Amino acid sequence: SREAIPAVVNVDVEGPQINRHVYGHFAEHLGRCIYGGFYVGEDSDIPNEGGIRLDVVEALRALNIPNLRWPGGCFADEYHWMDGIGPKEDRAVMINTHWGGVEENNHFGTHEFMALCELLGTEPYISGNVGSGTVREMSEWIEYLTRDGDSPMVRLRKQNGREEPWKVKYWGLGNETWGCGGNMSAEQYAMDARKYATYCRNYGDNKLYRIAAGAADFSYDWTETLMKQLGHLGCQRVERPLYQAVSVHYYTIAGNWENKGDAKEFTTDEYYTTMVKAARTDELLTGHSNVMDLYDPTKEIGIVMDEWGTWWNVEPGTNPGFLYQQNTLRDALVASVHFDIFHKHADRLHMANIAQTVNVLQAMILTDPDSGALVLTPTYHVFEMNKGHQDAASLRVDTPAGLPSRKVDEAELDTVSISASRKDGKVLFSLSNLDADEAVDVDLDLRGGTLREVASRILTADALQSHNEPTALEAVAPRAHEVTATEKGLRVHLPAHSFVTVEGSVA
Ligand code: AHR
C-alpha cells in the first residue's frame, strides 16, 4: 500500500483572505433555471413567496451563498430591464433567442430578482446589457435601483412599489463581448467598457464594483487590452479605476464543444481527462494574473471568474437549448479542485460564480419538472462542506515529499489536492483524492497550534458516476468520517474518489 503523504501546515501563519465571493452563484434566464427553478409564480401549488420557490431558497440558504449573478450570460446582452418592471400582465413578451427560442414573459424582473436576493440573504450581481443595449439604458437601471431622493427613475421605482433604493455593488459591463455579447474585438470592447463604466454612477453611499467582460479561457491578450486601457484616461474627475475587475470564463468539458461528453455515462479515462481540464484553472488564473501584474502590480484590480463548471451534453430527451445535465461524484470533485485553486489565488481572485445554480449546467439543485421534487446534487454538498472557507485566512499547505500523480495523455495530474484556512479560531482542511481506484492517507503535520474538537465529513460513493435523483436523494451525500490523532497532528484516510473536510478549534 501507498506511503502516507506528509502535508505541513503552519496554522498560525495566515495568508491572504479567501474572498467569500469566490463561492458565488449564477442564475440566467436559460432553460428551467429561473422559470420552474427559482420562480414558479404566485399561483403555483409549490410553496412560494411572491412566486419564488421556498424549498429552493431554504436549500440555498444552507450554503451561505454570497452573491447571485443575473440575468445572464448571453441573455444579459439581449435583456431590456424596462420590459421586466410594472404590472406583470403589461410586461412585454420577448423571444429568448439564445436559449431554446422560447417565449420570455418577463414575469421575473428587477423587483423579483431583488426579492430573491433578500430571501437568500445574498448580494446581487447584475450583468448589464452592452451588446444590444445603450449607455442610457444601463445608466438608468442603476439610477432606478440605487438612487435616493427624487429623479425620473426614482419616481418610476416608487410607482412600482419600492420606496427605498436597493444596495447593489457588483455590476457587469456586458458578458462574453467577444462572442454572444456583441462579437467585438478586444480593442473595440475596451472602448465600450470605458464608456459604459463612466455612466455607471455611484449614488449616495452605493459604491459600484464594475466588472469588465473578460476573456474566454486562456486568451491573455484580451485581459491585457482591458488592463492597458484602464490607464489611458483623459478626464481627471472620473473615478479611477474605471472598472474594478475583469472577468474570465472557463468551462470544464471532457471532449470538445461538439461532443462535450455525457454527464453520467463516462469511462475512467474520460474522468481523468476531465480532472486534468479542471486542474488547468490554476494555469488559467496564474496566466491572467501575471498579465495583470504588468499593469497593476499592487493587485488592485480583481479577477472575477464569473462562469465556471462542467458542461456536458444535455440529458437525452431534454431541450438542447436548456442545458440540463445530471451531476455526479465527478462533478463534485471538479468543484473541490476548483476551490483549492481559488484559495491559492486569494490575492487576485475576488469572485467566482459557478454556472448555474438550478437546473442548468453544474447545478446545486435539480427540480423535477413534473412532480416539482427537489434534488441536491453532489456539487451542492461540496459548497456546503466548504462554506467555512468563506472570508477565512488561507493557510499554506506544503507537501515536502510531493503529491501522488499520474500521466493522463500529455499531462501530469496530481491526484491529491488539499487546501486549508483559518477563521474565528477554527481551521478547516479540504482534501480530495482524485484517484479513481486507490485510497491514500495524508498525514497533517500541524505547526504553531494544536487542534481540538476535530470533526470530519466525507463525500464519496461506490462509483464516480453515482448521482442523486428523486428516487435516490442521498446516493451521494456527506457522512461522518473518522480521522486519527498522530504525534504531529492528524492522519486523514482518503478512499478512492473522495472529498473530505476536517475542522477543528485551534489551541
Ligand atoms: O452559462 C451558459 C452560457 O455560457 C452563458 O450564457 C454564456 O455567457 C456562456 O457562453
Boltz pocket constraint, residues with backbone or C-beta under 6 A from the ligand:
constraints:
  - pocket:
      binder: B
      contacts: [[A, 28], [A, 72], [A, 73], [A, 74], [A, 75], [A, 175], [A, 176], [A, 307], [A, 355], [A, 356], [A, 361]]
      max_distance: 6.0
